[in-house]
Each structure stands twice: as structure tokens, then as C-alpha cells.
Amino acid sequence: MIIFTDDNNEDIRLDTYLTEVLNNFSRTKIQNLIKNKLVKINGQDKKSSYILRDGDRIDFELPPEDIVKIQPQNIPLDIIWEDENMLVVNKPAGMLTHPTSLEKDGTLVNALMHKYGDNLSDINGEFRRGIVHRLDRNTSGLLMIAKNNRTHEYLAQEIKDHKITKKYRTIVNGIYEKDEDVINLPVGRNPKQPHKMAVVADGKESITLVKVVERFKDYTYLELTLVTGRTHQIRVHLSSLHHPVFNDTLYGAKQEKVSTEEQVLQSYFLRFTKPFSDEIIELEIEPDEDFKKVLRYIKDRSVKL
């Protein structure tokens, strides 16, 4: 199996990264694979402590008994756009993008494999078939899916070169004062809570453009454009400014029991160049039902208060 790393995988130990990718393997087992020279970086043997760089090629072999096959499942897909090389799907909130060691069913990848079989890129391994970029479980909206490795590489490079426009809509706690803003704060792994990200001095450059859509009492409706695409970037940036995403308890929001128990965040706009052509594709979707319910909730509160 071959995996190519990108700038979101930089500065991570080799064993840590492979434990995330090979979700069914323990870190100890990963370290044994590396020790037994079943993992190579750019054709060379490395230690478990090797720090990954952007563009590293990871080749590894798995014992046959350890190869986990993801089961295709007949789960409806909301396909917004499609051609012979890729598709854009509207992922619902609550659905994992790809399987993990704990959850191997009900994910977007299970649904994609039912519809497309092996006609999906496998650059990022069996668990992440077709997945070029991810959305958190409770973030809904537009995701690009590659049907082959050539298209996957093309789209990954376009993302890296900031040639793809991705816009999100969200509701945050508090009144965001500036009508338009640029958040330029470095994001990296939270040193005290590794499952979280944080604004840290030695993090990667991370830029989010902010535009206020509407203000309410105690809340603000925002449009956000990603210039970079770090893990949890929007959630971390807004939380660091004391405006956590509505219901994003992981990053400091209070729990409000309305329609959803997690963050209200939707990827609603994509602009990209159709692979291997000059055609510009622009896609936009309406707010989903969870988002509409939260909007009604905060509007009612604003009137009543």
C-alpha cells in the first residue's frame, strides 16, 4: 500500500500517523511493522520516531490476516455534481467521512464503495477510498471525491496551491464585532490534549476569512472562507477569539439542546477547476435542516429577550 503525505501530516511521528491511518492497528503493532522493515519512507527504512514531511511517500506491507476490508453499504448519497473523474457529495451531519477502528459501518466511504466499488482512489488506503479532504462527523456539506488516483493527485495539488475555494456557514456564540475579518493564527496539535488542535506558536500558518451575515442577541451568523485547510481550523480560530461555534463543546461552547448536540457548521460552497480541463465549477447548497432549526431558535430567543 502507498500513501503520500500532505502539509496537514507534517511534523507528526511516523508511528503516530500510521496509527491514525491504519485504524485497526495498535501503536505497538505499527511500531513492530516499522521495526521489521515493512514500512519505507521514500524507499528507505526509518524509525518510528521519524517526523513526516510534506510529500513523503509511505510504502508498507500488511500481513494478509491483518488486512481489513471495508464493507460496501447501501446508504443514500446526495450527489451534487459528477463527471467521469470525480464527484461532489453533500455529507449529512452525524456521518463519519471514513471508518475508524471503532466504527466501520455507516460512513461515507461505506456508501461510496457500494455505488462505485473499486472505482475510487486508494492513495490514502482502504479506509479512505476516494477521500481527498475530510469533514468532521458533525460538519455537513460539500466534499470532493476522487474516482481514480490521477484525479486525487490533481485535486490534492489544487488544494495545496490554494486554487480551490471552500466556504462555510456557521453560527457562533457572542457578537462578532468586525463586519469582515482575517484570522491569521498558527494552528497545531494541542500539547496537553492531543485529540484537539489549538492556536500554538509553532503551529502551521492558518488563515480564515470571516464575513458577518447577521447578528442576533448573543449569537452571530458568519460566512467563512478557508485560505488554508488545517484540521479543525475554523473551530479553533473562532474559539481562540472567544466565539466558539454553536454547540461545539470540544472547543468551549456551552451545550444547547436544539436539533443537534454538536457544532453547527456547514461547507456550503465550492469553486474548483474541473480536472484536466479549463472549466470552472461552482456549487452552492442551501442551509441544512439542523442549521435552519438553530437559526429559528436564536431568532426566537432574540425576539423574546
Secondary structure, 3 states (H helix, E strand, C coil): CEEECCCCCCCCEHHHHHHHHCCCCCHHHHHHHHHCCCEEECCEECCCCCECCCCCEEEECCCHHHCCCCCCCCCCCCEEEECCCEEEEEECCCCCCCCCCCCCCCCHHHHHHHHHCCCCCCCCCHHHCCECCCCCCCEEEEEEEECCHHHHHHHHHHHHCCCCEEEEEEEEECCCCCCEEEEECCEEECCCCCCCEEECCCCECCEEEEEEEEEECCEEEEEEEECCCCCCHHHHHHHHCCCCECCCHHHCCCCCCCCCCCCCEEEEEEEEECCCCCCEEEEECCCCHHHHHHHHHHHHHHHHC
